[in-house]
């Protein structure tokens, strides 16, 4: 039996998760996400005709996501969906239901956001204007800022007056783990006291068609999802709120041998060794469920390494659709959502892994603390 860990028992430099928020196909709040995951609820629905022709008739969209209604009319007229998802999630992390700030930050609170390629809808629409309008420079200049890769992270920092290091990382389905590792390293170097860390992905017709053209022979067009998952991470010794989980290790690799199963196996073994735990101690394991050969290889690798019951404790991420860059953050949140309703989770080990078709591989090992915000 694994000994339960408490915040007091953790070394002060241990990175801990003290809060989280999710804007997902289950809804706009963390409570929506947690209850949806625990129920294993499906989120797929018929696409709105306003989206235009799509390669798949079903999508997994955030319900009721009205940008102006959620964020107000100021500055949102031309805002891309990716930025809006990040802003709504950051509000959910830092504010209460009445909009009052409930999480303290300082001048060294940073933001690191994982993405895929930014807002593809914004970029493709902008390029289309250049080709189809009377002259190439007859474009909507007001959309230019939203086309930058770091706009969502920057807008989040501006909205909440966060002056610490501000970074965007792009790594497909592994983005959430890359962002968490980035925050861990900068906080370890003393460059930030705490971080808003997570990842986001928007649904758009452009994204759907790009993913469709990348499908391997024999695979069907993926069911796409969207959303944003954010965490507040701090050091155990200075955390201002109870810890939900301790981040014991984060490992990343690149599959250069076209052998994703071997890459995942090596990554998981290294992460477990760094965390000081054995495979049989893993209570819950959550793969990214990518609808690709790499995703299937990831699942096979975890099945061969870990207890069979570990892979069944958290419902499959397939119910959310392929959420691309947001997936790893949602996987961690799925573990937290399941754990908060299960007293047996206290002190146990959870493992989250992710793979991307470009060869990126990532893995995080967490100890579930058992306190909940």
C-alpha positions as CSV (number, residue, x, y, z in Angstrom):
1,X,0.0,0.0,0.0
2,X,1.4,3.4,-1.0
3,X,1.8,5.8,1.9
4,X,-0.4,8.8,1.7
5,X,1.5,12.0,1.0
6,X,0.5,15.3,2.6
7,X,1.7,18.8,1.7
8,X,3.7,18.9,5.0
9,X,5.6,15.7,4.0
10,X,6.7,17.1,0.6
11,X,10.1,18.8,0.2
12,X,9.5,22.5,-0.1
13,X,10.8,22.7,-3.7
14,X,8.3,20.1,-4.9
15,X,6.1,21.4,-7.7
16,X,2.4,21.1,-6.7
17,X,-0.9,21.7,-8.5
18,X,-3.1,23.9,-6.3
19,X,-6.0,24.6,-8.7
20,X,-7.3,23.9,-12.1
21,X,-10.0,25.0,-14.6
22,X,-11.4,23.4,-17.7
23,X,-13.4,24.7,-20.6
24,X,-14.3,21.6,-22.5
25,X,-16.9,19.8,-24.5
26,X,-18.5,18.9,-21.1
27,X,-19.0,22.6,-20.3
28,X,-17.5,25.8,-19.1
29,X,-16.4,24.9,-15.6
30,X,-14.2,22.4,-13.9
31,X,-17.2,20.9,-12.2
32,X,-18.7,20.2,-15.6
33,X,-15.5,18.5,-16.7
34,X,-15.1,16.4,-13.6
35,X,-18.7,15.1,-13.6
36,X,-18.6,14.5,-17.3
37,X,-15.3,12.5,-17.1
38,X,-16.5,10.4,-14.2
39,X,-19.7,9.6,-16.0
40,X,-17.8,8.7,-19.2
41,X,-20.3,10.9,-21.0
42,X,-20.2,11.3,-24.8
43,X,-19.8,14.8,-26.2
44,X,-20.1,14.3,-29.9
45,X,-22.9,16.2,-31.7
46,X,-23.8,17.1,-35.3
47,X,-21.9,20.0,-36.6
48,X,-23.7,23.3,-37.1
49,X,-24.3,24.0,-40.8
50,X,-22.8,27.5,-40.2
51,X,-19.3,25.8,-39.9
52,X,-19.6,25.0,-43.6
53,X,-18.6,21.7,-45.2
54,X,-16.6,19.4,-42.9
55,X,-14.8,16.1,-43.4
56,X,-16.7,14.6,-40.5
57,X,-20.4,15.3,-39.6
58,X,-19.8,15.1,-35.8
59,X,-17.8,17.5,-33.6
60,X,-17.1,17.9,-29.9
61,X,-17.5,21.6,-29.2
62,X,-17.6,23.6,-26.0
63,X,-21.4,24.1,-25.4
64,X,-22.7,27.6,-25.1
65,X,-19.4,29.2,-26.0
66,X,-20.4,32.7,-26.9
67,X,-17.3,34.9,-26.9
68,X,-19.0,38.2,-26.4
69,X,-21.4,36.8,-23.9
70,X,-18.6,35.3,-21.8
71,X,-15.9,38.0,-22.1
72,X,-17.9,41.2,-22.9
73,X,-18.0,43.3,-26.1
74,X,-14.7,45.2,-25.5
75,X,-11.8,43.7,-27.5
76,X,-13.7,40.6,-28.6
77,X,-15.2,41.7,-32.0
78,X,-12.3,40.0,-33.9
79,X,-11.0,37.7,-31.2
80,X,-10.1,34.2,-32.3
81,X,-11.6,31.2,-30.5
82,X,-8.3,30.0,-29.2
83,X,-7.6,33.2,-27.3
84,X,-11.2,33.2,-26.0
85,X,-10.9,29.7,-24.7
86,X,-7.7,30.6,-22.8
87,X,-9.3,33.7,-21.3
88,X,-12.4,32.0,-20.1
89,X,-10.3,29.2,-18.6
90,X,-8.0,31.7,-16.8
91,X,-11.1,33.5,-15.4
92,X,-12.2,30.1,-14.1
93,X,-8.9,29.5,-12.4
94,X,-8.3,32.9,-10.8
95,X,-11.9,34.2,-10.1
96,X,-15.0,32.9,-8.4
97,X,-18.4,32.6,-9.9
98,X,-19.1,36.2,-9.2
99,X,-16.0,37.4,-11.0
100,X,-14.0,38.3,-7.9
101,X,-10.3,37.5,-7.8
102,X,-9.7,34.7,-5.4
103,X,-6.1,33.6,-6.2
104,X,-3.2,35.8,-5.2
105,X,-0.5,36.5,-7.8
106,X,2.7,38.5,-7.7
107,X,5.1,40.1,-10.1
108,X,6.8,36.8,-10.8
109,X,3.6,34.8,-11.7
110,X,4.1,33.6,-15.2
111,X,2.0,32.0,-18.0
112,X,3.0,29.2,-20.2
113,X,0.4,27.9,-22.7
114,X,0.7,24.9,-25.0
115,X,-0.8,25.1,-28.5
116,X,-0.6,23.4,-31.9
117,X,-0.4,26.1,-34.5
118,X,-2.3,29.0,-33.1
119,X,-5.7,29.9,-34.5
120,X,-5.8,28.2,-37.9
121,X,-9.2,29.8,-38.7
122,X,-7.8,33.3,-38.2
123,X,-4.7,32.6,-40.2
124,X,-6.5,30.9,-43.1
125,X,-9.2,33.6,-43.3
126,X,-6.5,36.3,-43.3
127,X,-4.6,34.6,-46.2
128,X,-7.9,34.1,-48.1
129,X,-8.5,37.9,-48.0
130,X,-5.1,38.5,-49.4
131,X,-5.9,36.3,-52.4
132,X,-9.5,37.1,-53.0
133,X,-9.8,40.8,-52.3
134,X,-9.2,43.5,-54.9
135,X,-5.5,43.9,-53.8
136,X,-3.3,41.6,-51.7
137,X,-3.0,44.2,-49.0
138,X,-6.8,44.7,-48.7
139,X,-7.0,42.6,-45.5
140,X,-8.5,43.1,-42.1
141,X,-5.5,44.5,-40.2
142,X,-7.4,44.2,-36.9
143,X,-6.9,40.5,-37.1
144,X,-3.1,40.6,-37.4
145,X,-2.4,40.5,-33.6
146,X,-4.6,37.4,-33.2
147,X,-2.5,35.6,-35.8
148,X,0.6,35.5,-33.7
149,X,1.4,32.2,-32.0
150,X,1.8,33.8,-28.6
151,X,-1.3,35.9,-28.6
152,X,-3.4,33.7,-26.3
153,X,-0.7,33.5,-23.6
154,X,-0.1,37.3,-23.9
155,X,-3.8,38.1,-23.7
156,X,-4.1,36.0,-20.6
157,X,-1.3,37.8,-18.9
158,X,-2.7,41.2,-19.8
159,X,-6.2,40.3,-18.6
160,X,-5.0,39.3,-15.2
161,X,-1.9,41.6,-14.9
162,X,0.6,38.8,-14.7
163,X,4.1,40.1,-15.2
164,X,6.2,36.9,-14.9
165,X,7.7,34.9,-17.8
166,X,5.2,34.5,-20.6
167,X,5.7,31.7,-23.0
168,X,4.0,29.7,-25.7
169,X,5.1,26.2,-26.6
170,X,3.9,24.2,-29.6
171,X,4.0,20.5,-29.5
172,X,0.7,19.0,-30.6
173,X,-0.8,16.5,-28.2
174,X,2.3,16.7,-26.0
175,X,1.9,20.5,-25.5
176,X,0.4,20.4,-22.0
177,X,3.3,18.3,-20.7
178,X,5.9,20.5,-22.5
179,X,4.3,23.5,-20.8
180,X,4.3,21.8,-17.4
181,X,8.0,20.9,-17.8
182,X,8.8,24.5,-18.9
183,X,7.1,25.9,-15.8
184,X,8.9,23.3,-13.6
185,X,12.3,24.3,-14.9
186,X,11.8,28.1,-14.7
187,X,10.4,27.9,-11.2
188,X,13.3,25.6,-10.2
189,X,15.7,28.4,-11.4
190,X,13.9,31.0,-9.3
191,X,12.6,32.9,-12.4
192,X,9.0,32.5,-11.4
193,X,7.2,32.0,-8.1
194,X,4.1,30.3,-9.6
195,X,2.7,29.6,-13.0
196,X,-0.6,29.4,-14.9
197,X,0.2,26.5,-17.0
198,X,-1.8,24.5,-19.5
199,X,-2.8,24.1,-23.1
200,X,-5.6,25.0,-25.5
201,X,-7.0,24.0,-28.9
202,X,-9.8,25.5,-30.9
203,X,-12.1,23.8,-33.4
204,X,-12.5,25.3,-36.8
205,X,-13.2,24.1,-40.3
206,X,-9.6,24.9,-41.3
207,X,-8.3,22.6,-38.5
208,X,-10.8,19.9,-39.4
209,X,-9.6,19.8,-43.0
210,X,-5.9,19.9,-42.1
211,X,-6.3,17.0,-39.8
212,X,-8.3,15.1,-42.5
213,X,-5.5,15.5,-45.0
214,X,-3.0,14.2,-42.5
215,X,-4.9,10.9,-41.9
216,X,-2.9,7.8,-42.6
217,X,-4.2,5.3,-45.1
218,X,-6.8,3.1,-43.6
219,X,-7.7,5.5,-40.7
220,X,-10.9,7.5,-40.7
221,X,-11.2,11.3,-40.4
222,X,-10.8,12.1,-36.6
223,X,-13.6,13.3,-34.4
224,X,-12.2,16.6,-33.3
225,X,-12.7,18.4,-30.0
226,X,-11.6,21.6,-28.4
227,X,-11.0,23.4,-25.1
228,X,-8.5,24.7,-22.7
229,X,-7.2,23.2,-19.5
230,X,-5.2,25.4,-17.0
231,X,-3.5,24.7,-13.7
232,X,-2.0,26.8,-11.0
233,X,1.4,25.4,-10.0
234,X,3.4,26.4,-7.0
235,X,6.2,25.1,-4.8
236,X,5.0,23.1,-1.9
237,X,6.9,25.3,0.6
238,X,5.3,28.5,-0.5
239,X,1.9,27.3,-1.8
240,X,-1.0,29.5,-0.7
241,X,-3.6,26.8,-1.2
242,X,-3.8,23.1,-0.5
243,X,-2.1,20.9,-3.0
244,X,-4.1,18.7,-5.2
245,X,-1.2,16.7,-6.6
246,X,2.6,16.8,-6.5
247,X,4.5,16.7,-9.8
248,X,7.1,14.1,-9.2
249,X,8.6,13.9,-12.8
250,X,8.0,15.1,-16.3
251,X,9.9,13.5,-19.2
252,X,9.9,14.2,-22.9
253,X,11.4,12.5,-25.9
254,X,11.4,12.5,-29.7
255,X,10.7,9.3,-31.5
256,X,13.5,9.3,-34.2
257,X,13.3,5.6,-35.0
258,X,9.6,5.5,-36.1
259,X,8.9,3.2,-33.1
260,X,6.4,5.0,-30.9
261,X,6.0,2.0,-28.6
262,X,9.7,1.9,-27.8
263,X,9.8,5.7,-27.3
264,X,6.8,5.7,-24.9
265,X,8.3,2.7,-23.0
266,X,11.6,4.5,-22.5
267,X,9.9,7.8,-21.6
268,X,7.7,6.1,-19.0
269,X,10.5,4.1,-17.5
270,X,12.7,7.2,-17.2
271,X,9.9,9.2,-15.6
272,X,9.1,6.5,-13.1
273,X,12.7,6.2,-12.2
274,X,13.1,9.9,-11.7
275,X,9.9,9.9,-9.5
276,X,11.3,7.0,-7.4
277,X,8.3,4.8,-8.0
278,X,7.9,1.4,-9.6
279,X,5.4,0.5,-12.4
280,X,3.3,-1.6,-10.0
281,X,2.7,1.5,-7.8
282,X,0.8,3.3,-10.6
283,X,-2.8,3.6,-9.5
284,X,-4.1,5.4,-12.6
285,X,-2.7,5.8,-16.1
286,X,-4.2,8.0,-18.8
287,X,-2.9,7.8,-22.4
288,X,-3.9,10.5,-24.9
289,X,-6.1,8.2,-27.0
290,X,-4.8,9.7,-30.2
291,X,-6.7,8.1,-33.2
292,X,-3.4,7.2,-34.9
293,X,-0.9,4.4,-35.1
294,X,1.2,6.3,-32.5
295,X,-1.8,6.5,-30.2
296,X,-2.4,2.8,-30.4
297,X,1.3,2.1,-29.8
298,X,1.2,4.3,-26.8
299,X,-1.7,2.3,-25.3
300,X,0.2,-1.0,-26.0
301,X,3.3,0.3,-24.3
302,X,1.3,1.3,-21.1
303,X,-0.5,-2.0,-21.1
304,X,2.8,-3.9,-21.2
305,X,4.4,-1.8,-18.4
306,X,1.6,-1.0,-15.9
307,X,-1.1,-2.9,-13.9
308,X,-4.1,-3.6,-16.0
309,X,-6.5,-1.9,-13.5
310,X,-4.5,1.3,-13.7
311,X,-5.6,1.9,-17.3
312,X,-9.3,1.5,-16.4
313,X,-9.6,3.9,-13.5
314,X,-10.1,7.0,-15.6
315,X,-12.5,6.9,-18.5
316,X,-11.0,7.2,-22.0
317,X,-10.3,10.6,-23.4
318,X,-11.9,9.5,-26.7
319,X,-15.2,10.8,-25.3
320,X,-13.8,14.4,-25.7
321,X,-12.8,13.9,-29.3
322,X,-9.2,14.5,-30.5
323,X,-8.5,17.7,-28.6
324,X,-4.9,18.0,-30.0
325,X,-2.9,20.5,-27.9
326,X,-5.4,20.5,-25.1
327,X,-5.4,16.8,-24.6
328,X,-2.5,16.3,-22.1
329,X,-3.9,19.0,-19.8
330,X,-7.3,17.4,-20.0
331,X,-5.7,14.0,-19.1
332,X,-4.2,15.4,-16.0
333,X,-7.5,17.1,-15.1
334,X,-9.4,13.8,-15.7
335,X,-7.1,12.1,-13.1
336,X,-7.8,14.9,-10.6
337,X,-11.5,14.8,-11.3
338,X,-11.7,11.1,-10.7
339,X,-9.5,11.3,-7.7
340,X,-11.5,14.0,-5.9
341,X,-14.5,11.6,-5.8
342,X,-12.5,8.6,-4.6
343,X,-11.0,8.5,-1.1
344,X,-8.8,5.6,-2.2
345,X,-6.9,7.9,-4.5
346,X,-5.2,9.8,-1.7
347,X,-1.4,9.4,-1.8
348,X,-1.5,7.2,-4.9
349,X,0.5,7.6,-8.1
350,X,-0.9,8.7,-11.5
351,X,0.8,8.7,-14.9
352,X,-0.2,10.7,-17.9
353,X,1.4,10.2,-21.3
354,X,1.0,11.7,-24.8
355,X,2.3,11.1,-28.3
356,X,2.1,13.2,-31.5
357,X,2.4,12.2,-35.1
358,X,5.5,14.3,-35.5
359,X,7.4,12.1,-33.0
360,X,7.0,14.1,-29.7
361,X,6.5,11.9,-26.7
362,X,5.8,13.0,-23.1
363,X,5.0,11.6,-19.7
364,X,4.2,13.0,-16.2
365,X,4.1,11.3,-12.9
366,X,1.9,12.7,-10.2
367,X,1.2,11.9,-6.5
368,X,-2.4,12.6,-5.7
369,X,-2.5,14.5,-2.4
370,X,-6.2,14.3,-1.7
371,X,-7.0,18.0,-0.8
372,X,-9.4,19.8,-3.0
373,X,-10.0,23.5,-3.7
